[in-house]
Amino acid sequence: MEVVKIIVTILEIIFSIGLIAVILLQSGKEAGMGAITGSNDTYLSKSKNGSLDKILASATKWIALVWVLLTLSLSLLP
């Protein structure tokens, strides 16, 4: 059982670092909406930024789900 606990702990550390990295790579909701600088709301800029933001948002959800499951399984291990 100790080997399983060590493996789950290592996986949790890896997914924790991955979750932090994915969250930090995302752009904020107010990015490019400043009154002084103006906004880049053209069709091309929306589709270009939207694809990366969608991928990062999806990755955040899946990595967070795996992290929660690893945390729960680690707490249930003796």
Secondary structure, 3 states (H helix, E strand, C coil): CHHHHHHHHHHHHHHHHHHHHHHHHCCCCCCCCECCCECCCCHHHHHHHHHHHHHHHHHHHHHHHHHHHHHHHHHHCC
